[in-house]
Amino acid sequence: MKNYLFTGLLACLCLVLGCKLPGGEHHAKIGKGGRVYGGTFRLSETEYFQTLYPLAVTDAFSAHIVSQIYAGLVKLNPENLSVIPCIARKWEVDSTHTQYTFHLRKGVFFHDNPCFPQGKGREIKARDFKYTFELACTKSPDNNSFPSTFKDRLMGANKYYESSSAGKPSVELTGVTVIDNYTLLLSLEKPSATFLFALANPVLSVIPREGIEKYGNQNKVGAGPFIYAGEKKSPDMVLLKRNPNYWGADEFGNQLPYLDSVEFYFMGSNQKELAEFKKGRLDVVFHLPSESVKQVVAENIKAFRDTPVQFILERIPEMSTQYYEFITSAGVFKNKKVRQAFCYAIDRNKIVEEVLKGEGSSGLYGITPPLFSGYDNSQIRGYSYDPEKARKLLAEAGYPNGQKLPKITLELNSGGARNTSVALEVQKQLKENINVNIEFNIVGFPQKLEDAKYARADMFRSAWTADYPSPENFLWILYGKTVPSSISEPSFPNVSRYVNADFDKLYEKAEYAATEEETYKYLTEAEQIAMEDAPVMVLWYDENYRILQSRVQNFPLSPVRMYINLESVYFGQH
C-alpha cells in the first residue's frame, strides 16, 4: 500500500552516546537493540483539538492526543491494522461469537494524579472497564461514542442508554460482567465482525472513577504512554510527558516509551508547518499539499540526497473520503432530484487535477474509499460529470434553469486553504452548469461540527476517516436509526439525517453476516441504494503526503488517520 517516493534514502544511522537530542537533551541513554531514549517529538495539526475526554471525541485531531494519554483493552497495529492486545493481554471468543473473555495484565496503573490518595495512580482492575463502559452507554452531551461502539452490539446497552436519559440508569448493563480483578466478560446481542475494532477505538479507553469525580469531562487521567502536562495558548501547544510507570515494553524488553515528551502544535496551515519543519522545529508534517511537494523537493534536494539523508517523503492512500452533506430532512434538499442534480453538475476530475493538484482520486463511486481488500467500490454507480442530466433533474424537481430555488448555504470549516479553494470551485461549477447560486460560510471546526449536528445550514463540508478498517464504518454515517425524530435534537454521525428502511435492513444484515463475503455483498447493495438517494456529494478519496525528519525511527505511516502511535518512536543519531 505504501508508495515511498524516495526509496533507499534512509541510511543506517550511528547511535552515539553523549550527543544532543532534539529538544536540547544530552547524554542519550541507549537501550537494547540500539533504541535511544530521550528527546522531544514535535508535530502539528491544522485544527485545534476539540476535547481530551475520550467518550466525546469525534475528530482526528483530538484522537491523536487521546491515543497517547489513554489506553484500552485492545488497540490497532498501525502497520497492518490488526487488533492487538493492550491492557488486555489476551482474550477468547466462545463458539457462538457472542462471549468475549478478556484477561487483563497485572501491574498496569493509572497516571499519578491528585485525584488519587497521595497522588499515586492505582492499579487498573476489571471494574474500571465496567465503569468506563457504563459511561459509554449513558446518554449525555459528553458521550458521542455510544452509536459507534455498543449500540445494538453489547447486551443490555440499548436499555441502559434509554433508562439513563431520565437521569441515573435504572437497569444493569447486563453485557459487562466482572469475573475477578483481572477477568472481564463482554456479552453481545448477536455476533459482530467489527466488535474488536470498536473496542480498539480510543474513545473506549479506560477512565478512572476518581478522575471523573474530581474533573468531570475535563478528566485527562489515563493509562497511556504519555501524561498530559498542560496547554499553552501562545503559542498553541499541548505538552505530554513520558509516563515513567507505563507497562509497555518493546521486543527487546526495553520499557516504553522512549521519548521524554511530545509537543502538539496547532498552526492552522501547511505552509507554516513546512517553514517550521525546515527550521528543525517540527519532526513531521502530515497532509503535505501535493502542489508543495515538487517545491519542497526542489528547494531541499540536498536534504533528500545527502548521506545520511535529512528528510524523508512518503505517500500513502488513506481510508478517508471528502464529501458535502445535504440536509435531507427539510428544505430544498428534501427533494432527491435536487440532490442528484447537484451531484451530476460537479466535475470531480477537474477539482482533483486543478484545485487539489493530484492530491487524491476522484470520488466517482460510493462513499467508501477504494482500499478494502475484497470490497470493490468501483461496483458502486456514483455520479459522473453530466451537466445536461443535472439540468434535466433540476427541471423535474420544479426548478428549471435554477429558477425559484431558495437561498442555499454551504458551511465549511477553515482547515487551511484547501477547503475554501474547493468550495469556490464547486460554487463556480454549480453556477456555470445549472445556474444555481450558493453562498458559503467559513467557521471554526468546533462551530461547524455543532452546526452540522443541528442542521443549521443546507450543506456542510465534511470528511470521514475510518475508525477501523472496514467499509461498514463508512456506511454507518448513513444509518437511519441513529437519526433523532426531532430536528431540535443533534444528529451524529448521520448529519444529513438520511433515512431509508431498505438501506438500514441491508446494513444490519451485513453487521451480523457469518462471512466477510456475505458482509460485503450486503454492504455493496446498501451503498448503491444510498448513492442513488444522494444524501452526500462524494468529491474525492484522500491521499497523504508526509515529510519526516530522518532521525525519527519507528513511526509507520498508517492509512487510518485517526491513529498515531508514539510509544515506540525514538530518535536515531547522525
C-alpha positions, 0 to 999 in steps of 0.5 A: 500500500505504501508508495515511498517516493524516495526509496533507499534514502534512509541510511543506517544511522550511528547511535552515539552516546553523549550527543544532543537530542532534539529538544536540547537533551544530552547524554542519550541513554541507549537501550537494547537493540540500539533504541535511544531514549530521550528527546522531544517529538514535535508535530502539528495539526491544522485544527485545534483539538476539540476535547481530551475526554475520550467518550466525546471525541469525534475528530482526528485531531483530538484522537491523536492526543487521546491515543497517547494519554489513554489506553484500552483493552485492545488497540490497532497495529498501525502497520497492518491494522490488526487488533492487538492486545493492550491492557488486555493481554489476551482474550477468547471468543466462545463458539457462538461469537457472542462471549468475549473473555478478556484477561487483563495484565497485572501491574498496569496503573493509572497516571499519578494524579491528585485525584488519587490518595497521595497522588499515586495512580492505582492499579487498573482492575476489571471494574474500571472497564465496567465503569468506563463502559457504563459511561459509554452507554449513558446518554449525555452531551459528553458521550458521542461514542455510544452509536459507534461502539455498543449500540445494538452490539453489547447486551443490555446497552440499548436499555441502559442508554434509554433508562439513563436519559431520565437521569441515573440508569435504572437497569444493569448493563447486563453485557459487562460482567466482572469475573475477578480483578483481572477477568472481564466478560463482554456479552453481545446481542448477536455476533459482530465482525467489527466488535474488536475494532470498536473496542480498539477505538480510543474513545473506549479507553479506560477512565478512572472513577476518581478522575471523573469525580474530581474533573468531570469531562475535563478528566485527562487521567489515563493509562497511556504512554504519555501524561498530559502536562498542560496547554499553552495558548501562545503559542498553541501547544499541548505538552505530554510527558513520558509516563515513567510507570507505563507497562509497555515494553518493546521486543527487546524488553526495553520499557516504553516509551522512549521519548521524554515528551511530545509537543502538539502544535496547532498552526492552522496551515501547511505552509507554516508547518513546512517553514517550521519543519525546515527550521528543525522545529517540527519532526513531521508534517502530515497532509503535505499539499501535493502542489508543495511537494515538487517545491519542497523537493526542489528547494531541499534536494540536498536534504533528500540526497545527502548521506545520511539523508535529512528528510524523508517523503512518503505517500500513502492512500488513506481510508478517508473520503471528502464529501458535502452533506445535504440536509435531507430532512427539510428544505430544498434538499428534501427533494432527491432530484435536487440532490442528484442534480447537484451531484451530476453538475460537479466535475470531480476530475477537474477539482482533483487535477486543478484545485487539489493538484493530484492530491487524491482520486476522484470520488466517482463511486460510493462513499467508501474509499477504494482500499478494502481488500475484497470490497470493490467500490468501483461496483458502486454507480456514483455520479459522473460529470453530466451537466445536461442530466443535472439540468434535466433533474433540476427541471423535474424537481420544479426548478428549471434553469435554477429558477425559484430555488431558495437561498442555499448555504454551504458551511465549511470549516477553515482547515487551511486553504484547501477547503475554501479553494474547493468550495469556490470551485464547486460554487463556480461549477454549480453556477456555470452548469445549472445556474444555481447560486450558493453562498458559503460560510467559513467557521471554526471546526468546533462551530461547524461540527455543532452546526452540522449536528443541528442542521443549521445550514443546507450543506456542510463540508465534511470528511470521514476517516475510518475508525477501523478498517472496514467499509461498514464504518463508512456506511454507518454515517448513513444509518437511519436509526441513529437519526433523532425524530426531532430536528431540535435534537443533534444528529451524529454521525448521520448529519444529513439525517438520511433515512431509508428502511431498505438501506438500514435492513441491508446494513444490519444484515451485513453487521451480523453476516457469518462471512466477510463475503456475505458482509460485503455483498450486503454492504455493496447493495446498501451503498448503491441504494444510498448513492442513488438517494444522494444524501452526500456529494462524494468529491474525492478519496484522500491521499497523504503526503508526509515529510519526516525528519530522518532521525525519527525511527519507528513511526509507520505511516498508517492509512487510518488517520485517526491513529498515531502511535508514539510509544515506540518512536525514538530518535536515531543519531547522525 
